[in-house]
Structures are given as C-alpha cells and as structure tokens.
Amino acid sequence: MKIKLFTDKSFDNKKVRPRDIRNIMMSALRNEEISSRIGNKGKSKNTQSLFVFPKPRPRSFEILSYGNDLEALAEIEVALVGKSFNLGGKDVLITNCEWENEGYENIRQDLVSYKTRTPIVITSNSVEHKLVYNLARQDDDSELKRYIVSKIKEMIIIQVKEFFNKDIDLSDLIIKINDFNKITVKITDDCYEQAVYIQFMSNYRLPRFLGFKNGLGFGEILDAFTRSRIGDNMVRKSKNKEERGE
C-alpha cells in the first residue's frame, strides 16, 4: 500500500531528496510508536525498511508501506495534509492524499527493457565496497557485471520475501546488462556505498525497488511501458564520483 501526496504548486524536485521527505514526515508525526516503526528502530543495520520514500516529482511525492501498515499511513496523512512545508526552497501546501495498492507479481514475460530512475546500491559493508571499487578499476568489466547481476538476483529474492511475503524461484531469471555507470553514493556523513545506474533486459516483471537502501529512494527501476507513460527519462551518466543521496 502507498499514499501519494499532492502540493498546491510545483517545487524543484531535483533539490529534494527522499531523505528530506522522510525528515519532514518524521518531524510532523506525534505518535512515537509509529515513528519508531517507520524509522526501523531496533533492527539490524542492513534490515530492509518496510517504508520507502521514492524520489519526488514536481508536484507530488509518495510514501510506500510494504508491510501494509495502514495505521501508520493514516497517521502520516493526518500529519501532512493541510500543512505547509518547505520543499526545494519553496513553501508548499500539501492539499490532498490518494491511497493506492503497491503489490508485486513475479510474472514471466518476454525480455523487457528496464532503466534505473535512482541508482541501485549494490554494497552493504566495507568488504563489498572495496571489492566493487577494485573491480571497477579493471579494464575488463565482465567481473563487475557478474557481481552486479548476482547481487540484483540475490536482493530480489530477499526483498520479495520481506516486502510481499512470497517465496519465488528465479532459477531461469535473465538479467542482461546493456549499459551501466558505477558511482559512489553518500548515504550519511560517514557512510558511502557503491551503486549503479543501469539499463538492462529481464524476462521477469521485477519489483519497483532493487538493491540496498530502498527506504531512502535508492534502486527505483522503470520498465519501458512506465517510462513512456510518465515521460521519465533516466539513464543518467554522472560525471561526479559522488551522488549526494539523490
């Protein structure tokens, strides 16, 4: 389940990170128990968050609850709708809220093109970080591609189990990388991870978010149909070595 919140005027969504949306929401909530659930309090470092804050659009933003926590979403709606907040340097009023299902069916299909809207984080600790960093320095990128594919497959199985309570067999899953750009992303002031912008083909319908740090909006993918419907142009070739939590 997810809620989509709309603003009375557009804001510069390039200046607004998912973390900013999360911080605004957390500061508006008054229920400490719900704040703790959303904040993943008491869980291990790499536990996937069941609340996801996708990258916002110019006049709206979403909050996903993969655990279908209707109580928390209702609290968020009450806390935000009718209130004004600063987004991207502009004061905007959150005017209304829509509720939508956010499910997943692992349907096998003909090869379909996917592109990332936000980079997929493919490391979660210093060992993986160093491994990917060194692989990226090699002239031959075949080992790095194999690592990316294996990590995406591994995380799909984990995420579908944690998010949607489904056990899936992906023994015939195909992920064919057409193009990718490895970058370093800043998670917090003292935490950096390796991530990729990627264009690839797959023979399965995949979850909307892949990899680590989904709660902060990382790893959102769009298929060809979705991109044509919303006009979202992804493949982004970053010249910077650091992505500031976009």
C-alpha positions in Angstrom: 0.0 0.0 0.0 1.1 3.6 -0.6 -0.1 7.1 -0.3 0.5 9.8 -2.8 0.5 13.4 -1.5 0.0 16.4 -3.8 1.1 20.0 -3.3 -0.7 23.3 -4.3 2.2 24.3 -6.6 5.3 22.8 -8.1 8.7 22.7 -6.4 12.2 21.9 -7.6 12.2 18.2 -7.1 15.9 18.0 -8.1 16.7 19.8 -4.9 14.6 17.5 -2.7 16.0 14.1 -1.6 13.9 11.2 -0.4 15.7 11.8 3.0 14.2 15.3 3.0 10.7 13.9 2.6 11.4 11.4 5.3 12.7 14.1 7.7 9.7 16.3 7.1 7.3 13.5 7.8 9.1 12.3 10.9 9.1 15.8 12.4 5.4 16.2 11.8 4.4 12.9 13.4 3.4 12.9 17.1 3.0 9.2 17.6 6.3 7.8 19.0 5.4 4.2 18.4 4.6 4.8 14.7 7.7 6.9 14.3 9.8 4.0 15.7 8.2 1.6 13.2 8.9 3.9 10.3 12.4 4.6 11.5 13.3 0.9 11.7 14.2 1.3 15.3 15.7 -1.8 17.0 16.5 -3.6 13.7 19.9 -4.5 12.4 21.9 -2.2 10.1 21.1 -4.0 6.8 17.4 -4.9 7.6 15.3 -3.6 4.7 13.0 -0.8 5.6 9.3 -1.6 5.0 8.7 2.1 4.5 10.1 3.6 1.2 10.4 7.2 0.2 10.7 7.4 -3.6 12.3 10.3 -5.3 9.6 13.0 -5.5 8.1 14.6 -8.6 7.5 18.3 -9.1 4.0 18.4 -7.5 3.8 15.2 -5.5 5.6 12.6 -3.5 4.9 9.0 -2.4 5.3 7.0 0.8 5.2 3.2 0.5 4.5 0.8 3.2 5.5 -2.7 2.1 4.1 -4.1 5.3 0.7 -2.5 4.6 0.9 -0.6 7.8 -2.5 1.2 7.3 -2.4 2.7 10.8 1.0 4.4 10.1 -0.1 5.7 6.6 -3.3 7.1 8.2 -1.2 8.9 10.8 1.1 10.3 8.1 -1.9 11.6 6.1 -3.3 13.4 9.2 0.1 14.8 10.0 0.8 16.2 6.5 -2.4 17.1 4.6 -3.4 20.7 5.1 0.1 21.7 6.4 2.8 23.8 4.7 6.4 22.6 4.3 9.5 23.9 2.6 10.4 21.7 -0.4 13.3 22.7 -2.6 13.4 26.2 -1.2 9.7 26.8 -1.8 6.9 26.8 0.8 4.2 24.4 -0.5 0.8 23.3 0.9 0.0 19.6 0.9 -3.5 19.7 -0.4 -4.7 16.1 -0.7 -3.7 12.4 -0.4 -4.6 9.3 -2.6 -4.2 5.7 -1.5 -3.1 3.0 -4.0 -2.1 -0.6 -3.8 1.6 -1.4 -4.4 1.8 -5.1 -5.0 4.0 -7.4 -6.9 3.5 -10.5 -9.1 6.7 -12.2 -10.5 5.2 -12.8 -13.9 7.5 -14.3 -16.5 7.5 -12.4 -19.8 9.4 -11.7 -22.9 12.6 -9.7 -22.5 11.7 -6.2 -21.4 14.0 -3.2 -21.0 14.5 -1.6 -17.6 16.3 1.6 -16.6 17.0 3.0 -13.1 15.3 6.1 -12.0 17.6 6.2 -9.0 20.9 4.3 -8.6 20.8 0.7 -7.3 23.0 0.4 -4.2 25.0 -2.9 -4.6 27.1 -3.0 -1.5 26.2 -3.0 2.2 29.6 -3.3 4.0 33.2 -2.3 3.7 34.2 -5.7 2.2 31.7 -5.5 -0.6 32.5 -1.8 -1.1 36.2 -2.5 -1.6 35.5 -5.4 -3.9 33.3 -3.4 -6.2 35.7 -0.4 -6.1 38.6 -2.7 -7.2 36.5 -4.5 -9.9 35.6 -1.1 -11.4 39.3 -0.2 -11.8 39.9 -3.2 -14.1 40.0 -2.7 -17.8 37.7 -5.7 -18.3 34.3 -5.0 -16.8 33.0 -8.6 -17.1 33.6 -9.5 -13.4 31.9 -6.3 -12.2 28.9 -7.1 -14.4 28.7 -10.6 -13.0 28.8 -9.2 -9.5 26.0 -6.7 -10.3 23.8 -9.4 -11.8 24.4 -11.8 -8.8 23.7 -9.0 -6.3 20.5 -7.9 -8.0 19.2 -11.6 -8.2 20.1 -12.1 -4.5 18.3 -9.0 -3.4 15.2 -9.7 -5.5 14.6 -13.0 -3.7 15.2 -11.3 -0.3 13.0 -8.3 -1.0 10.1 -10.2 -2.4 10.1 -12.4 0.7 10.4 -9.4 3.1 8.1 -7.0 1.2 5.5 -9.3 -0.2 5.8 -12.5 1.8 6.4 -14.6 -1.3 9.0 -17.3 -2.0 9.9 -17.2 -5.7 12.0 -19.4 -7.9 14.3 -17.3 -10.1 16.4 -20.2 -11.5 15.6 -19.1 -15.0 15.8 -15.3 -14.4 17.7 -13.4 -17.1 19.3 -10.1 -16.4 21.2 -8.8 -19.4 23.1 -5.6 -18.9 23.1 -3.2 -21.8 24.7 -0.2 -20.2 25.8 0.8 -16.7 27.6 3.5 -14.8 29.2 2.7 -11.4 29.2 5.6 -8.9 29.8 6.1 -5.2 26.7 7.4 -3.2 26.7 9.2 0.1 24.2 7.5 2.5 25.1 9.5 5.6 28.0 11.8 6.5 30.2 8.8 7.4 28.7 6.1 5.1 29.4 5.7 1.4 28.3 2.8 -0.8 28.8 1.6 -4.4 25.9 1.9 -6.7 25.0 1.7 -10.4 22.8 3.5 -12.9 21.9 0.7 -15.2 19.9 -0.2 -18.3 19.2 -3.9 -18.6 16.8 -6.5 -20.0 14.9 -9.1 -18.0 12.5 -12.0 -18.6 10.5 -11.3 -15.4 8.4 -8.5 -14.1 10.6 -7.1 -11.3 9.9 -5.2 -8.1 9.9 -1.5 -8.3 12.9 -1.2 -6.0 16.1 -3.2 -6.1 19.3 -3.4 -4.0 20.0 -1.8 -0.6 18.8 1.4 1.0 15.4 1.4 -0.7 13.9 3.3 2.2 15.8 6.3 1.1 14.6 6.0 -2.5 17.6 4.2 -4.0 17.2 1.4 -6.6 13.9 2.6 -8.3 13.6 1.0 -11.7 11.2 1.7 -14.6 10.2 -0.6 -17.4 9.7 0.6 -20.9 5.9 0.9 -20.5 6.2 3.0 -17.3 8.8 5.3 -18.9 6.7 6.0 -21.9 3.6 6.6 -19.8 5.1 9.1 -17.4 7.8 10.5 -19.7 10.6 9.9 -17.2 14.0 9.9 -18.8 16.5 8.0 -16.8 19.8 6.9 -18.0 21.9 9.2 -16.2 25.7 9.3 -16.8 27.1 11.1 -13.7 30.4 12.9 -14.1 30.7 13.1 -10.4 32.2 10.2 -8.3 29.7 11.0 -5.5 25.9 11.1 -5.6 24.6 13.1 -2.7 21.7 10.8 -1.7 19.6 11.5 -4.8 
